[in-house]
Amino acid sequence: MVRAIDTVNLALDAFPKPVYVRKEIVHNPYVVEELRQKGAVFVETLDEVPEGRTVVFSAHGVAPEVWKEARARKLNVIDATCPLVTKVHMEALRYARAGFTIILIGHKGHDEVIGTMGEAPDHILLVSSVQEVEEIEVPNPEKVAYLTQTTLSLEDTREIIQALRARFPAVQGPPSEDICYATQNRQMAVRQLAEKAELILVVGAANSSNSNRLVEEAQKAGAVSYLINDVHSIRTEWLQQVETVGLTSGASAPEVLVDQVLDYFRGQGAEIETLVTRTENVQFSLPPEVRDERLTGSSN
C-alpha cells in the first residue's frame, strides 16, 4: 500500500498535473483526499481521463480490458498494482491456459477480484463462503484450481480451501499462499493482542477489506472490536470499564491516523505499550516510470 501511495506522489512530481488515478489508489479516504489536494484526480473509468494524459492504476490491479482501453486512448500508464496481486493474475492465466476451472476465493465487487476475474472470465468462478463451494458446478472435477484475494482472513480462506478439497480432491492451489504478508502479519498480531486487551480498535476505512478482516479476527479471538476511521470515531461508551485497549490498523491506514489515536489515549492518562510480533522487511521496487528522479516528463 505504501508503494502505491509513493507511486502517485512521485508521479505528481514528475508529470504535468493533474495526474489521474483509476479508482481509489488504496481504500482510505484520508490518503485519497491528501493526494487529491496535491493534484491527483480520481476517476472510476478511463473515459474520464483526457486522451494522452497520465493515469495511475491502483494497488488492486486491473483486468486486461482496462489495459486495452488505456492503449486505445494513448494514456501514459503507471501501474501501481501490488506485486502480490500481479502474482495472482499470473497464476490465473497459467491455470486457464492449462484448461482448469479456477475457483477464486474473494468478495464480489472488490476491485482486486474484478481485476483478477478479468484475466480469464470464462474460466473463473467466485466463491465467498463454504456454502457457495457446495453450490458450484464445474465441467471437469479433475481440473480445478483455487486462488485467493490477497486481503482475506486467513481463517476464512482456510475453511473454504478445506471445503474445496473435500468436494474436489484433485483441486490444485498456488505454490505458496496468496494472502498478503502485511495482512498475515497484522492478523497474527491482532490475535495476540486479543489475549491482552478487552477492546481492540482497528484504524481503517469501511471499504478496506483487510481492515474489516482485522475486526473479525479480533472478535473471533474473544475481544470486543470496532473499526474506526480516525480518532473522531471513538465513542466514550466503548471505553467504560475497559482496562486495556488494543490498537492496530489496516495496511492502507496512514501512520498519522494511528498516532492521533495514541495521542488521544495519552491525553486520557493511558500508558502506551508496543506489542512487537514480527518485523516486516519486504520491499518491492517502484514502477519503472517513477523509480528515480531522473524522469523525462515535465513537472509542475
Stockholm file with secondary structure:
# STOCKHOLM 1.0

chainA/1-300         MVRAIDTVNLALDAFPKPVYVRKEIVHNPYVVEELRQKGAVFVETLDEVPEGRTVVFSAHGVAPEVWKEARARKLNVIDATCPLVTKVHMEALRYARAGFTIILIGHKGHDEVIGTMGEAPDHILLVSSVQEVEEIEVPNPEKVAYLTQTTLSLEDTREIIQALRARFPAVQGPPSEDICYATQNRQMAVRQLAEKAELILVVGAANSSNSNRLVEEAQKAGAVSYLINDVHSIRTEWLQQVETVGLTSGASAPEVLVDQVLDYFRGQGAEIETLVTRTENVQFSLPPEVRDERLTGSSN
#=GR chainA/1-300 SS CHHHHHHHHHHHHHSCSCEEEESCSSSCHHHHHHHHHHTEEEESSGGGSCTTCEEEECTTCCCHHHHHHHHHTTCEEEECCCHHHHHHHHHHHHHHHTTCEEEEESCTTCHHHHHHHTTSTTTEEEECSHHHHHHCCCSCTTSEEEEECTTSCHHHHHHHHHHHHHHCTTCBCCSSCCSCHHHHHHHHHHHHHHTTCSEEEEECCTTCHHHHHHHHHHHHTTCEEEEESSGGGCCGGGGTTCCCEEEEECTTSCHHHHHHHHHHHHHTTCCCCCCCCCCCCCCCCCCGGGSSSCCSSCCC
#=GC SS_cons         CHHHHHHHHHHHHHSCSCEEEESCSSSCHHHHHHHHHHTEEEESSGGGSCTTCEEEECTTCCCHHHHHHHHHTTCEEEECCCHHHHHHHHHHHHHHHTTCEEEEESCTTCHHHHHHHTTSTTTEEEECSHHHHHHCCCSCTTSEEEEECTTSCHHHHHHHHHHHHHHCTTCBCCSSCCSCHHHHHHHHHHHHHHTTCSEEEEECCTTCHHHHHHHHHHHHTTCEEEEESSGGGCCGGGGTTCCCEEEEECTTSCHHHHHHHHHHHHHTTCCCCCCCCCCCCCCCCCCGGGSSSCCSSCCC
//
